């Protein structure tokens, strides 16, 4: 995903963009990647809202198959999101799938991996085990679809459940967490 602030490099080193009160060309160390400042959710069952969200210019657009889509519309939303991403070449689109405790999880995950989003958003992540399981599932689907291993990142939403708050140490669970989405680890 294009979630990084960028600077230009010249022969003398890193050159930061000019800021008010500073001298243009002042050298600084590279700016570290920043978290996305704006993530825009769009319900996966609304073509109009998806198009509007994709055109809005947010740092990332999350096409939602979970809470914003009713049970009766889950299959149609999954098909719409997959069809939308099939025609796009963007690295700033994420898909929020249903949790692994629902009957829609595996179908959502299979369609999401095939659509090649920058990341899969995991709602109601209850702990590191959820990420580990999802990492293995994504790897198997990448192999099945002939996709590069590790391209799809995982963005866990870890503050949606009380259980996840108790075990917030997710370090080292999956290599898909620590790299820029869309790039191999």
N, C-alpha and C positions, 0 to 999 in steps of 0.2 A: 504494500500500500504506500501511497505517497504521503506518509505521515511524518516525514522528516523536514525540518527546516534546512534549507540548503545555503551554502556559501560557495563562493568561487575561489579556486586556488590559482595562484600565479607563481612565478619563479621564486619570489621572496618567502612564500609560505601561505598561510590561510588568510584570506581577506574577508573581513566581515562587511556586511552591507552598511552603508553610511547611516548614522543615527543622528538625531538632533543633538547638538552639543559635542559631537565627536569629529575627528578628522577623517575624511575619506581615505581609505587605504590603510588604516590602522590594522596591524596584524593581530590575530587572536588565534587560539587553538580551535580545532574543529568544533562545531556545535554538535552536541550529542543528540541522538534521536529523541523526539518528544512524543508524548502520547497524543493521540488524535484530539484536537480541540473540539471538533463537532462531528458527532455521529447522528445521522438522521435515520429514524426508523420509518419504514413504509410497509403497510399491510400487504402481504403476498397475494391477496385475492382481489386487488384493485389495480387494473392496468393504468388508470388515470393517476392514481397516487404514486405508483412506482415510477412512471415517466416524470412526474413533477419532482419527486425526490432525487432521481438521477440527474436532473437538470439543475438542481439547487446549488451545486458547488460545495457541498459539505466535504469534510475531510474523508468521510466514509459514509456509505449508504448501506443500511442493514435492511435486507428484504426479510420480513418476518413471517414465519410459518407457524409461530406458536400462539401467543395470547391474542393477537389481533385478528386471528382467523377462527371462526366458529367450527365446531366439529364437522358439520355438514359440508363445509367448504375446503377442508384440508387437502383433499386430492386435487381439486381444481387449482388451488393456490400453488401447490407443489409443481404442477404442470406449467402454470403461468410463469413462475419464477425461473424454472429451467429453460423455458422458451425465450424468456427475456435475456437471460445470460448467454444463451447460445449465439445471439447476434451481437454481443458486446465484446470489446477487447479492452477491459478496464481492470485496474488493480486496486480499486477502492470500493468494491462491492463485497459485502459480507452477507451470509445467510444465517438467520437464527432458526434453528431446528427445534422440534419438540424434544422434551427430555426422554431419557432412555427408559423411563417407567411408563411411557405412553405407547399405545398401539401404532402411532405414526412415526416413531423415532427412526426405525431402520429404513423405511421408505423415504423419509425426509433426507436422511444422511446419504443414501445411495444417489438420490437425485442431486443433492447439493455437491457431492464430490464430482459427479459427472459434469456438472455445470462449471466447475473450476473457479469458485469464488476466491477472493484473497484470504478469507478466513471463514470458519464456521463458528458461530456464536452459540455457546452452550448456556442455556437458561437454567436457573435453579441448580447450579453446580453444587453438589453436596459435599464434595471433598476431592482429594487427589485421586482416589480410585476412579471417579467419573472421568477425569482427564486421561488417565492411563488407558482405560477401556476405549475411550473415543479415539485416542491416538492409534491404537492397534486396529480399530475398525477402519479409520481413514487410510492407514497404510495398506490394508488388504484391498480396499476399494481402488486406491491408486494403482496398485498392481493389476487388478482385474480390468481397469479401464485403460491401461497403458499410459498412465500419467507419470510425470517425474515424482519420485519419492520426496516427501517433505515440503512440497510447494504450498500446500494449504495450511494456514496457521489456525490455531485455536484461540478464541477469545472467550474465556470463562466468565460468566456473570456470577460472582461468588458472594454477593451480598443480598441475594434474594431469599435465602433461607437461613433459619437460625442454625441449622447443622453446619453450614459452610463457614459461619463466623468462628466456630470453635477450632477449626483446623485451617487457618489461613496460610499455612506454609505450603505453597505449591511449587517451591523451587525444585528443579530437577525432575519433575514428574514427566514432562514431555518436552522434547526439543522444539516442538512446534510453538511453544509459548514465547521463547526468548528471541526469535528472529523476526525481522521485518516481514510482514505478510507478503506472500507472493514470491519470496526468495527462499532457496534451500538453506537449511541451518548451517 
